[in-house]
């Protein structure tokens, strides 16, 4: 029986797919070396089925200059499925009715998610809340208050199970529903100090991860995790964040995904508030309570709306600053224009019909995020 056959009312996890299932083959394809989400999608389109894609993968690797390539062994996938069954984790694939629509519409949506807890929470409206790990007592109190009030208003609070703001938000939202997105395997609790909280979330909320069972998280897994946090939610609320922090990466992801970013202001002398204050200066809605968050959501379609900001004409000598919404829109426009085939930067600028002084800084930001590759000769492309 595959996950499609699972009865949501059952308290037992579904039996894992077997080697003959297309779902098994897809998981094996995704777990193969050098196969990311873009490559996974392209191989399925080109070869029709995962079985065909697996058969073609060694030759595809050879053509790319990779010798001695071996696809993920069946035993590795079987071990992952056994570990999931032991933990009570459920496998959810993109295209399944329970897969959250807001996440499925992303270009880099995870093909598979492992779930521990109540999948029904994925159908409810969600708000992401992120912030500093070394949060102040005032910051954690604000996170608890916001999460509790949002829960009472019917929202599920999404966060990353980190210490500080994440943990405070999860704990306050537990009675109403909370989703923890993990950077490692869904059965690996990190940090260890949040073990009891993670166990409570698995009982009354939901933990999920795109990573294989048993994977210990490393630094590179957290930015990937962040896009899922923002992708699940209608809006992302930042409560305390340093000028350079994972919370601001989540905020950037939210904007690139077409979501809104909201921020709680902090004292100018507190470095933990610098990132949130910067977001507000750049046009993010200032949040004082849960009512401000709910007011920023469009009641007609449930998507965040850009709050009206006072307009002040910039001085003659100063360049107008782009708002967060404008920056995100330019990033999305650039990424839509680019593909795997390199394009000259000047040609891209002509196609966009946007001044080079505006496009160049945006390209630098996208390069730093790893979303654009620059080749010799000023050629630009998107990573495959």
N, C-alpha and C positions, 0 to 999 in steps of 0.2 A: 504494500500500500504506500503511495506517495503522499506528500503533503496535501495534494489536491483532494484526496479522499478523506482527509481528516475531518472529523466531526468536532466543530468548535466547542460543543457542550461537553465533550469528553475530558476527563481529568488526566488521561494518559497521553504521553507524547506519541506522535505518529511513528510508525515503523519507518526506518530510513530507506531510501531507494536502493535498489540492487544494481549490480553492474550492467544489467540489460536495459535499465531505464535511461531515457534521454536525459533526465535530471541528473543522474549519476554521472553521465558523460559530460554534461555541462559543468558540473562542479569540478570534475577532473581537468577539464580544459582550463578553467579559471585558475586552478591551483598549479598549472604547469609553469615552468620557468619562463620569464620574460613575457608572460601573457597578462597584460593589464586590461582594464575595462574597455578601452578603445580597441585594442587588438582582439579581445574576446568578441566584441560586437561585430567587428569587420570579418572575422573568420566565420562566424555563424551566417552572416549575409552571403559571403562568397561560396560557402560549402553546404549550406542548407540545414545540416544537422551537426550536432556536436561530435557524433561518431565520425562523420566525414572530415570534420575539422581536425580531430585528433589524428586521423590517418595522414592528413596532409601536413601537419605541423612540423615534422622533421625536415621535410623538403622546403617548407617556408623558411625555417631557420637556416638551412644550408644556403638558400638564395640570399639571405641577409648576412652571410659570412660567418655563421655560427656552426662550428663543426662538433660532431659527437653529441648532438642534442638528443635528449631523451624526455619524453612527455612524463607527466606525473604518474607514478605507478598506481595501479588499482588499489594496492594494499594501503597506500597513504590515505586515500579517500575513505576506504573501508574503516581504517582506524579512527579517522575524524568522525565518521558517522556513529561508530560504536561509542566514542566518548560523548557525543551529543545525546545519544539514547540513554546512557548512564546518568548524565546530568539532567535529563528531562527537557533538553532544548529542542525547539521546533525549527525546521528549516522553511523559510519563506522565500519564494523566488519572485522576481519581477514579472508582472503579468497575472499573478494570483489576485483574486478579488480582495484579499486582506492586505495586500501590499499598499502602503500609503500613497495616494495619488500625488500629493505634493512632492514626494521624493522621486516617484517614477518619472516625472516630467523633466528631471535634470539630465543633462548630457552624460554625466558621470555617475548616474544612479547605480548603487551596488546591485549586481545581478542576483545575489543571494544575501539573506540576513539570517543569523541565528538568533532565536528569541528564547528568553527565559521569563515566564510570567504570563500576563494577560494580553493577548494580541488585540482584543477589542479596543484597547486604549488608542490604537493607531487610527481608528475611525473618528476619534473625537478631535475638536480643535485644539491646537497646541501652541504654546508660547515658549521660546527658548530663553533661558536665563544663564548667563555666564559671567565670570569675573575672577578676581584675584584669588590665588591659592593662599597667600598670606594676608587674608582679608582682615580689616579692622573689626572691632566689636560693633561699631556703627554700621559697617557694610553688611556683616552677617545678619544683623537685626533687620536691616532694610530688605535683604533677600528673603528672610523668613516671612516678613510681613507681606511682601509682594506675592510670594508663592502661595501663601495661605489665602489671600484675597482672590487671586486668580483661580485657585482651585474651587473656592466657594462660588465663583462666577461661572463655573463649568468648563474651565480650561485645564488641559493637561500640561504640566510644566516639564520641559525637556532640558537636560543638562548632561554634563560629562563625567559625573561621579568623582570628580577631583575633590581635594580638600578645599576648605574655604567657602567661597560663594556657592559653588556647585552643591556641596554637601548640605549647606544650610537650606538651599532651595528644595532639594529632594526631600529632606526631612520634613519641612513644613508642608509640602504638597502630598505626602504619603496618604493621608486620609482621603484625598480626592482623586489621586491618580498622578503618577510621575513616570517618565521614561528616562532611563540612563543609557546613553550611548557610550560604549566602551572602546578604547583604543586597541586593546588586545582581544584575545578570545573571550567569548561571553562567559566562560567558566573560570576565567582568571580575574581575580579581584585586585585592582590596583587603584589607589594605595591600600596597603593591608589594614590601615587604621579605619577604613570604611567598610570592613568586612560585614559587620552587623547591619549597617545601612543597606549594603548590597543584597544581603539575604532578605531583609524586609521588603526591598523593592521587588525582588523576584516573587515574593508571596502576594503582595497587594498591588504592585505596579508592573513594570516591564523593563527588563534589561535586554539590549540588543547589540550586535556587532556584525560587521561584514567580514571579520578576520576568521581564520581557521580556529577550531576548538584547540585550546591549550596554548595558543600563541602568547608569549610574554611580550608586552608592549615595549617598543623602543621609541626614541624621539621622533623618528620619521612617521610613526603611526598616528600621532596626535593631530597634525594638520589634516590628514585624511578623515579622521573621526569628526573633526569640527564641521566639515561640509555637510555631514549627515545631521548633526544637531540643528544647524540653521535650515537645512533642506526640509526637515520634518515640520518646521514651525511656520506660523503666519508672520511672526516678527521675532526679532532677537533683542533682548534687553541686556545691556551691559551694566553691571553693578561693580564698580571699582575695577580698574584695569590699568596697568602700567603703559607707558608710551609704546613699548615694544613687548607685546604679550600675545599668548595664544587667543585671548579673548578678542583682540583686534583682528586676528586672522579669521575668527568666526564671523565677526562683523563684516569683514570684506567679502567672505563667502556669501553671507546673507544678501548683500547688495548685488553681487554678481548673479545671484539666483533670482533677483527681482523682488526680494523681501525688503521690509523696512527695518531700520536699526533705531532703537530707542536707548537712551542712556540716563543713568542717575548721576547728577552732578556731585562733585566732592570738593574738599578744601584745596585751594590752589597749592598749598605747601605740602600736601600729601602726595608723594609720588605714585601711590596706588590709585589715585584718582586722575592722573594725568591723561591716560588714554580715553576715559569716559568724557572728560572735559573737552578734549580735542574733537571727539565725535560730535558733541553738542555745538562747538564752534563751527564745524563743517556742515551743520544742518540737521543732525539727528534730533529727534523730539526729546525734550527734557522731561524726565519722569519724576513725579513726586509721590505717586501712589498708583495702585492698580487701576483706578478709574482713568488715569491719564493713558495707560496702556490700552485699555478697552476703547477709549475714545478715539485713539489713533487707528483703530481697525474699522474698515468700511463695513457697515452692517448689511449692505446689499450682497456683496460677494465674498466677504470674509477676508479680503486681502488688505494689507496695510495701505493707508493713504498717506501721502506726504502732507504733514501739517503745514499750515500757512506760516511763513516766517516773515518777520518785518524786513522790508526792503530798504537798504541804505545804498545810495549810489557811491561807488568806489571813488576815491580821489583820482584826479586826472593822471597822476604819475603812477598809480597802482593798477595792476592787472586784476580784473574781476576773478574772484576765486570760484572754482567749480564746486557745486554742492556734492554731497555724497551720492545723491541720486544721479546727477549728471555724470559723475566719474564712473559709476557702475554702468550707466547706459553706454558710455564711450567704450568701456572695456568689452561689453557684450557685442557691440557693433564691430570692433576690431577682431574679436575671436570668431565671429560669424564669417568675416571676410577671409580669414586665414584657414588653411588646411595643411595636409601633410606635404604638399608640393611647395617649395620655397617661392616667395614673391619678393620683388625688390621693394625696399622701404618707400622710395619715392613714388613707385606705382601705387602702393597701398594708400599713401597720403592723397594722391590724385583721385583714387576711387572713392575715398571717404569724403572728399570735398571739405576737409577740415584743415585749418592751419597747422603747419608742421610744429609750431610752438605749443600746440595743444596735444597733438598726437604723440610727439616724442616722449614727454614725461609719462604718458599712459603706457607706452611700449616698455619703458624702463621698469615701471611697476609690474607689468605682466611678466617680463623676463625674470624679475626677482622672485615672483610667485611660481616660476617654473611653467607658466602657461603658454609662453612664446619662446621659441628657439631662434637665436640669431646665428647665421652661418657666415663664413667669409664672403666679402663682397656686399655686405648689407642686406643679405637675403633673410627673410623671415618666414617662419612656419610654425605650425602647432605640433607639439610632441605626439607621437603615435603611441 
